[in-house]
Amino acid sequence: MDSEKYKKSFYEIIKSRFNREVDFASIEKGLEHVRNGDALTYADLELIGDERYWPFKQYWMWPAKEQIQDKLKETKEKFIDPVRNEERERELIRCLSAIFRNLSLVSIVMRFVWPEYYAIYSRPNLKIIRIERGEDDVEEYMNYIQVMRLLKGSFGVERVADVDIIVWAIAKEKKEHDGFLKLLAEQLPENLTPGELFNSLADDPLGIANVYIRKEDYKTSGFWASQAFEIYLRDEYRRLIGYPRRRDPEKGELQDIIDQLSSTPEYHGWGDYLHSLRWRRNKAIHPDYEFTKVDVEALIDGAGELKQKVEAAKNKKVFRSK
């Protein structure tokens, strides 16, 4: 996806709504002493909430100074290299949660001290990425940032804080949701409902099969692998022979197609293998037949081999005309 487009959109949305420019860099620079080991101070919170830099007060407010000033001393050295190990990271979240008692505020502090690793926990982002809910704030935020970190590669950015503003901008632009759901289907399919997954990957049955094998739903995975197997088998038949026409009424259609395809030089010696895939396809679509992980892996691999041949042929433009 075009990360620069969405980053620009974020700044434009803030400008149009609040008539101010966003300057996250100044806040980040002002908090470098915290990442180097100093305790967080109330002055640091006032810097984060400074309306000159972004519209913090439109959405949040800090607890009163007298309520948390002494507790902030407990953050001394807590921010040093928090991603060194997961338990250290969890301890930082626990410490901040005990002070602020609000996960969004915890995430804001973490985002500005370490923008490389953290993002703001916000409703627009939650609505579109749909993370698995945690048993407590620590698990909830860990689930959230793990998803945001995974999306760095998809957006081609180095910092989780940049993923944050991109996702927020997409969430605010409903016309962009379909494209983002397509990205999630490819990168984080478990975050989507079956309907959304189908709509996003309707042209990639192997992709859907791979999603369900990870869920250990082998029958559903087998169904989609079977669809892929038939699609690519028929594509190869059309490429090498022409449009399917039954030559042996004693055989089923797929059996006949495989026998004819196996008579071509390109598929010489493939007959037994393709029939074994057909047999597994029959098991997958029959509701009363057991279908195992071994079956679906073999069917996915076989459909994948056919897909490679189809794509290679398309690149060479060697499909037969009708």
C-alpha positions as a printed Julia matrix, in Angstrom:
322×3 Matrix{Float64}:
   0.0     0.0     0.0
   1.06    3.58   -0.58
   2.31    4.53    2.89
   3.23    8.09    1.93
  -0.29    8.7     0.66
  -1.82    7.71    4.0
   0.75    9.53    6.1
  -0.02   12.67    4.12
  -3.73   12.0     4.57
  -3.28   11.8     8.35
  -1.7    15.25    8.53
  -4.32   16.7     6.19
  -7.19   15.31    8.28
  -5.76   16.78   11.48
  -5.16   20.11    9.76
  -8.71   20.29    8.4
 -10.37   19.28   11.68
  -8.3    21.2    14.19
  -6.6    23.88   12.09
  -3.12   23.04   13.31
   0.0    21.28   12.11
   1.17   18.08   13.78
   4.7    18.04   15.17
   5.39   14.68   16.76
   9.15   15.04   16.3
   9.44   17.83   18.87
   7.72   15.7    21.51
   9.87   12.67   20.68
  13.04   14.73   20.99
  11.93   16.14   24.32
  11.52   12.61   25.74
  14.92   11.22   24.79
  16.06   11.54   28.41
  13.35    9.08   29.45
  14.46    6.39   27.04
  17.97    6.86   28.4
  16.86    6.0    31.93
  15.38    9.11   33.57
  12.03    8.76   35.29
   9.0    10.16   33.53
   7.94   13.54   35.01
   4.72   15.46   34.94
   6.49   18.04   32.78
   7.01   15.25   30.23
   3.27   14.56   30.26
   2.58   18.25   29.74
   4.93   18.18   26.75
   3.08   15.19   25.27
  -0.24   16.98   25.81
   0.93   20.34   24.45
  -1.71   21.51   21.97
   0.94   23.25   19.9
   2.08   19.86   18.64
  -1.11   17.83   18.22
  -4.74   17.86   19.46
  -4.19   15.68   22.54
  -6.84   17.41   24.66
  -9.54   16.76   22.06
  -9.41   13.08   23.0
  -7.64   12.57   26.35
  -6.56   14.19   29.61
  -3.86   13.3    32.15
  -4.7    12.52   35.77
  -4.18   15.44   38.13
  -0.56   16.18   38.99
  -1.01   15.53   42.7
  -2.47   12.09   41.97
   0.46   10.65   40.04
   3.54   12.85   40.48
   5.16   10.63   43.11
   4.23    7.43   41.28
   6.04    8.62   38.14
   9.34    8.15   39.97
   8.75    4.38   39.68
   9.41    4.63   35.94
  13.13    5.35   36.46
  15.17    3.08   34.12
  11.99    1.21   33.11
  12.13    2.63   29.58
  15.69    1.49   28.83
  15.57   -0.95   25.89
  12.09   -2.31   26.74
  11.99   -4.74   23.8
  15.1    -6.56   24.97
  12.8    -9.3    26.21
   9.05   -9.72   26.45
   8.87   -9.82   30.25
  10.67   -6.47   30.5
   8.19   -5.03   28.02
   5.24   -6.43   29.97
   6.64   -5.02   33.22
   6.79   -1.54   31.67
   3.14   -1.78   30.58
   2.15   -3.0    34.06
   4.04   -0.15   35.71
   2.39    2.51   33.54
  -1.04    0.91   33.85
  -0.8     1.12   37.64
  -0.09    4.85   37.32
  -2.52    5.93   34.6
  -5.23    3.24   34.8
  -6.03    3.9    31.17
  -4.54    1.88   28.34
  -4.73    4.68   25.79
  -2.69    6.97   28.05
  -0.18    4.18   28.67
   0.19    3.68   24.93
   0.62    7.41   24.26
   3.54    7.61   26.66
   5.16    4.5    25.16
   4.62    5.74   21.61
   6.38    9.07   22.23
   9.28    7.6    24.19
   9.85    4.72   21.74
   8.12    5.48   18.4
  10.17    2.69   16.83
   8.25    0.07   18.78
   4.91    1.42   19.97
   1.61    2.86   18.74
  -1.34    4.67   20.29
  -4.15    2.36   21.35
  -7.14    4.08   19.74
 -10.69    3.21   18.77
 -10.37    3.93   15.02
  -7.4     1.58   14.75
  -9.05   -1.11   16.87
 -12.16   -0.99   14.71
 -10.28   -1.76   11.54
  -7.55   -4.18   12.67
  -9.69   -6.14   15.15
  -7.11   -7.58   17.46
  -7.75  -10.48   19.77
  -8.87   -9.05   23.11
  -6.59   -9.71   26.07
  -7.41  -10.85   29.58
  -5.87   -7.65   30.97
  -4.36   -4.39   29.71
  -0.9    -5.9    29.39
  -2.03   -8.71   27.1
  -4.4    -6.38   25.25
  -1.63   -3.93   24.35
   0.86   -6.69   23.54
  -1.65   -8.15   21.06
  -2.17   -4.71   19.56
   1.48   -3.8    19.04
   2.33   -7.25   17.69
  -0.18   -6.68   14.9
   1.11   -3.16   14.27
   4.69   -4.43   14.12
   3.72   -7.1    11.59
   2.26   -4.4     9.36
   5.53   -2.45    9.16
   6.73   -4.6     6.27
   3.44   -4.25    4.41
   3.65   -0.48    4.59
   7.39   -0.28    4.06
   8.02    1.83    7.16
  10.6     1.47    9.94
   8.6     2.68   12.94
   5.46    1.27   14.54
   4.37    4.87   15.19
   4.22    5.37   11.42
   2.01    2.29   11.04
  -0.2     3.89   13.68
  -0.93    7.06   11.7
  -1.36    5.12    8.44
  -3.97    2.8     9.96
  -5.71    5.76   11.61
  -5.93    7.6     8.28
  -7.33    4.5     6.56
  -9.88    4.06    9.35
 -11.08    7.62    8.76
 -11.45    7.09    4.99
 -14.18    4.49    4.46
 -13.44    4.23    0.75
 -10.02    2.82    1.66
 -11.35    0.02    3.89
 -11.61   -2.63    1.15
  -7.97   -2.21    0.21
  -6.92   -2.5     3.83
  -9.05   -5.61    4.36
  -7.32   -7.13    1.34
  -3.98   -6.42    3.02
  -5.18   -7.96    6.29
  -6.42  -11.02    4.41
  -2.93  -11.52    3.06
  -0.98  -10.62    6.2
  -3.3   -11.23    9.17
  -6.26  -13.28    7.9
  -7.23  -14.45   11.38
  -8.35  -10.86   12.1
 -11.18  -11.12    9.55
 -14.56  -12.82    9.59
 -15.06  -15.68    7.08
 -17.2   -13.37    4.93
 -14.57  -10.65    4.84
 -11.89  -13.22    4.15
 -13.84  -14.61    1.2
 -14.57  -11.15   -0.23
 -10.91  -10.17    0.07
  -9.42  -13.41   -1.3
 -12.17  -14.61   -3.63
  -9.67  -14.75   -6.5
  -7.14  -16.72   -4.44
  -8.65  -20.01   -3.2
  -5.2   -21.31   -2.27
  -4.76  -18.28   -0.02
  -8.01  -19.12    1.78
  -6.95  -22.79    2.02
  -3.72  -21.73    3.7
  -5.62  -19.58    6.19
  -7.79  -22.49    7.3
  -4.96  -24.99    7.52
  -3.31  -22.62   10.02
  -6.57  -22.69   11.96
  -6.42  -26.54   11.82
  -9.77  -26.6    10.03
  -8.67  -29.19    7.48
 -12.07  -29.84    5.92
 -12.65  -26.16    5.11
  -9.05  -25.82    3.94
  -9.54  -28.88    1.75
 -12.66  -27.4     0.19
 -10.77  -24.29   -0.92
  -7.74  -26.32   -2.04
 -10.13  -28.43   -4.1
 -11.52  -25.33   -5.75
  -7.98  -24.26   -6.62
  -7.1   -27.72   -7.94
 -10.09  -27.75  -10.3
  -9.5   -24.19  -11.5
  -5.85  -24.76  -12.38
  -6.44  -28.24  -13.79
  -9.05  -26.86  -16.21
  -6.76  -23.94  -17.07
  -4.02  -26.39  -18.04
  -6.47  -28.48  -20.07
  -7.58  -25.4   -22.02
  -3.98  -24.37  -22.56
  -2.79  -27.73  -23.91
  -5.89  -29.33  -25.42
  -8.72  -26.88  -25.73
 -12.04  -26.45  -24.0
 -13.08  -29.62  -22.11
 -15.16  -32.11  -24.04
 -16.06  -35.51  -22.7
 -14.38  -38.33  -24.62
 -15.21  -41.27  -22.36
 -18.75  -41.29  -20.94
 -17.73  -44.07  -18.53
 -15.45  -41.7   -16.66
 -16.2   -38.75  -14.43
 -15.4   -35.33  -15.89
 -12.25  -34.69  -13.85
 -11.01  -38.24  -14.42
 -11.47  -37.75  -18.16
  -9.69  -34.37  -18.1
  -6.74  -35.84  -16.17
  -6.44  -38.8   -18.56
  -6.41  -36.49  -21.57
  -3.99  -34.07  -19.92
  -1.65  -36.94  -19.01
  -1.4   -37.87  -22.68
   0.33  -34.57  -23.47
   4.15  -34.37  -23.44
   4.11  -31.73  -20.7
   2.19  -33.99  -18.32
   3.71  -37.34  -19.28
   4.03  -39.41  -16.11
   1.74  -37.17  -14.1
  -1.36  -39.36  -14.35
  -1.12  -41.22  -11.05
  -0.18  -38.05   -9.18
  -3.09  -36.03  -10.59
  -5.53  -38.86   -9.87
  -4.29  -39.0    -6.27
  -5.09  -35.28   -6.01
  -8.52  -35.92   -7.52
  -9.1   -38.62   -4.91
  -8.22  -36.19   -2.14
 -10.42  -33.54   -3.73
 -13.33  -36.02   -3.58
 -12.65  -36.65    0.11
 -12.55  -32.94    0.8
 -15.92  -32.12   -0.75
 -17.76  -35.18    0.59
 -19.23  -34.31    4.02
 -18.96  -37.86    5.38
 -15.34  -38.53    4.43
 -12.49  -37.93    6.86
 -10.0   -35.37    5.61
  -6.67  -35.04    7.4
  -3.82  -32.56    7.57
  -1.77  -34.87    5.3
  -4.58  -34.79    2.72
  -4.9   -31.02    2.67
  -1.14  -30.42    2.56
  -0.87  -32.74   -0.46
  -3.82  -31.04   -2.17
  -2.45  -27.54   -1.51
   0.98  -28.57   -2.82
  -0.51  -30.15   -5.94
  -2.76  -27.19   -6.7
   0.24  -24.94   -6.14
   2.28  -26.85   -8.75
  -0.55  -26.5   -11.27
  -0.86  -22.8   -10.46
   2.86  -22.3   -11.16
   2.47  -23.94  -14.54
  -0.57  -21.8   -15.35
   1.22  -18.59  -14.39
   4.38  -19.54  -16.28
   2.31  -20.23  -19.37
   0.45  -16.94  -19.06
   3.75  -15.12  -18.9
   4.71  -16.82  -22.16
   1.21  -16.28  -23.63
   0.85  -19.84  -24.86
  -2.85  -20.48  -24.14
  -4.81  -22.09  -26.97
  -7.7   -20.16  -28.42
 -11.14  -21.7   -28.39
